[in-house]
Amino acid sequence: MKLNEEQKELYSLLVPRFGVLLSQEQVSKTLNISKVTLGRMRKQSIGISYIKNTSKGKNGEGSKILYPLQNVVRYLTENNVITY
């Protein structure tokens, strides 16, 4: 799915700060939610689409969850509740 003009502008503003992939920590701070809530959203298959990198790191750490900035931008712009 392509980004609309508003999303493209937001994406271009955020890329220099975050890069194209965000960690769980970065997303939880951006959305002002805990990492636990973010994990719960993943388990319930709601929220932002993510990438699960299953390769082992240098320290033998397990899989790492990454969020493409494009998906974060979509989530921020498409999940607004309009109040009157």
N, C-alpha and C positions, 0 to 999 in steps of 0.2 A: 504494500500500500504506500502511495506517495504522500509526501508531506504537503500541506497547503502553504500558502504564502506566510501566514502568521507563524506556523510551525517552523518553516525554513529560517525565518528571522531569529526566532528563539534558539534554534539549533546552532546557527552561526555565532550567536552570542555566547553559548555555553561550551562549544567545542574547545576554545582556548583554555578554559578553566578546568574542564573535566577530561578532555579527550573523547574518544568515541565509545569507550566502555567504562561503565561506572561500577565500583564495588558496592557491596551491601551497605557498607558504612556511609558512602557518599549518597546513595539513594535514600537511606533512612534519614540522614540529615536534611537532604533536599525536600523530602516530603514531611519532615518533622514527625516521624513515627519511629518506634523502636525497631531494632533488628528482629526482635521476637515477632512483632506484628508483621513485618515484611515476610518472615519465614512462614507465618500462619497464612498469609495471603497466597504464598506459593503453594502450600499444601492444599488450600481450598480452590486452587486454580482460578484465582481472581487477581486483579491488579496487572502489573507490568510483566510483559513477556521477558524471559531471561535466557541466558546461556549457561549451561552447566558444563564446566570444563573438568573432565574426569582425569586428566593427566596429573601425575604426582609432581609436586614442586621439589625444589632443591632440598628442603628440610623434611621431605617425606610426607608433607601435608596432603590431605585428601582433596576431594573435588572442591572447586571454587565456583561461586555463583557470580556472574557478571551480567550487567544490564546495559544493552545498547542504548546510547544516548537518544537515538531516534525513537525508541520505544518509550523512554521516560518523557520526552517532549510530547509525544502523542497522548500519553496518560494525563499529563498536566493540562493539556488543552482540550481534551475531549471528555473529561470527567468532571465538568463543572456543573454545579446545581445553581440554577438561576432562581433568585428569590425576588419577590416584588414588594 
